[in-house]
């Protein structure tokens, strides 16, 4: 009877969270496709425009960039809906699969086949993701923190973004792409946390949401993160920036969820070790995939 009761609880939990998983997968698909289109446009702009508003001004004239951002926006809607129920530790790891979508999209656009190593790397990513999610058993989100904690968190992310932008300004192009990707990961990890908070506040009504600081911080942080991301795309080939962005956002978001919001993952026995192993395998798969595939091999001339 106890086993039956446990099975019933597990089944109910699966039914409750299945829509969150579907929405997260849809978000990953949109982000992966959108990143490829944005990169193909950004890489064509002059080098001196990095981290300047003029870069965005020029990019809005490029149809592929606009299409990529429209697809990104759709992905954000899916992510927003997922984070209204699911925790950061549940939703964000799925977004790593955007890299697999980017691989398939790039291979299609460049009329290349996906190598066996690429397929194996994609399977490694999936294995790491499954290990983490099965062991951690993340559930619904609870984005609650005091105003002081939010202020400290916001300041910390801002410092990281400023530091990598300054470092990238004097770095060679390839290193700048990686540094800016770190800033993008940190920025969008923070955006995910604010998004989760906004989704929960929306349960109290649209009017209530706009009487708080959350939607305004969301817009500002998203614009800053977008500028850093486009500058990373602009700095060099997609394989330099995309893997760091891909793993950076979920790692930062999970850290915020667990360390700031107190969201739940399994902590008994070997669970923490297996969770770390799962994430490590996932990260290794991401970098192996970009090293063995045609993801974003094009780079800016000159």
Steps between C-alpha positions, in 0.01 A plus 500: 500500500784737579658421168170558328460832676851605400428402140183706506689801631769459234236466229318811618827693510583388146160614372536837676849568362464350149377831351804673652729251325323546165520880528868481594576283197312743275701790644827314435402434138420866440817625668719263302352598164493870588867505609618372163303764309616781729863394469485488120389864504722632782821353361467721189522830691825702539720408797503843664128480581539241778311597821363813335134586456582559134541126459135442587397794279671339202378151579133601503539563127593139433199270435678186624583669830140616541373151424747351748380736772136434418569129551692584819200699623278198444751292694487750784120469512539122537768549767283751687206260504725216615643709784152590624483144631842339482810591699817636344669165569230325295456739208847638433692173440268423208618818327841338447330299227490823298857417399384172345240697303771744391710208378217365288407847370858591406553165331184555298581859401859415405395174330728289716437168665522456875808297592490185709692685772236770492223246548691335786554840664130577472426164665743591782314826556172310522651248743632772730165678491307184584735409788469846654121522469430142616728529804425863593121470455447876480141612534295817504661842531500721809677824401487674838778720635522822699560836335853508643583159355370605159710819519816303583427248226436774243821682596704179479373417150558859388860490624563175310355645179700823527820308575473270197405788269805700609725195466358421155560856380878449510507130412563329165183421309484129588552563873252789489232268362547262794514779760183659367334159497571478874325834545210382287461185708505698824260761363245257365529281811392807697227574244367147553482559876313829456274332243408232751418767757290693247305187409408436862405864562272484197284256696400802712396699192662711228436818696683365803797392288554850362495657845821308580858549378505160328374577144725805471806311620406226254497738203828670593685177573369335183618791282845497662528122466386524137768759419770285662374194310499673162850634571614144574348382171660799329847426640556168325378160387199359682695202636706746709204652684199269480623215728591738782168679465317169486642367827543838670133597513366180663791476745449859616122454512523174695744661744254786555210259541678286759709765675266798497146361465556180696347285227509127555721228357576162657779517759499157665773240461687512171249735338718816512799314353290348221345840425844655462608209281191542284569871451868432433411242233254746347762778488760262353250399233434863410867579441560168322208573270635840394848353449376220276225666299443783251317720754571857406828446319464826308688802633516868422755601243748773579 
